[in-house]
Amino acid sequence: PPGQGNGNGRDPVQEQINREITRESKLELRKPALFSGQDKSKWRPFVTQLTTILRAKPNLYASEESKVALGLSYLTDLAQQYHQNLEDLAARGEHVPALTSWFDFLATFGAMFGMQNERLHAQSQIESMYQTALENFSAFIVRFEQYALLTGYNDAALHFHLLKKVQPDLHERLINQLTIPAGYMALRQRLLDIDTTR
């Protein structure tokens, strides 16, 4: 059976895991930017960068402690000092889940250094955002969705805001096609198609 050796004292399952770990350790990924804790808007991108590494190297970071260690290794300044404070608490015998659980690391550091009301912040950003005159739609939609997908808006609201935020020229070309797609994703695709034919 798997995991019980193959007669020569080797465990084929463990050997496969070891091969995967070796492969993952050679995989070159961009390192996350150091996170100082000074700019709350940088917490989500930092977590995204860490998650990309964890997804690409699941065997290398299989344990909760290794995931947390990865996150802690990219902290600096204020965030690093907070980490030190937590280590000092742990040294005093306090139970500090953020040092051993990935979920608790994200929750604890996110509460301290992330946006406290991310949804409200995203809605505010969407309200003041417009596609600029020289900006192609593909660049704008990346900016738009950076916040739009965090607003909590339903499909109809996203459709409404996207339609309102595009350049007048692009909006007019959409109107000239007589039918406007009903759903957000369909509208998004139609605008991409129109913009690439300019």
RATAPE-V635555 format. One line per field, one symbol per residue. psi: psi as a letter, one per 30 degrees, with the letter a starting at -180 (. if undefined). burial: 1 if it has 16 or more other ideal C-beta (glycine too) atoms within 10 Angstrom, else 0. A space follows every 10 residues. Layout:
psi: ???
burial: ???
This chain:
psi: lkfglgfgfk jeeeeeeeee eeeeffkjlk klkkjfffjf ffeeeeeeee eeeeefifee heleeeeeee eefgklbeee eeeeeeeeee fggkjiffff keeeeeeeee eeflkeieee eeeeeeegkl klegkleeee eeeefeeeff fgkleeeeee eeefflkeee eeeeefgekk keleeeeeee eeeeefg.
burial: 0000000000 0000000000 1001000000 0100111000 0110011011 0011001001 1001001101 1101100011 0110010000 0000010111 1100110111 0011000100 1110110010 1000001001 1001001101 1010000110 1110111001 1011000000 1001001100 10011000
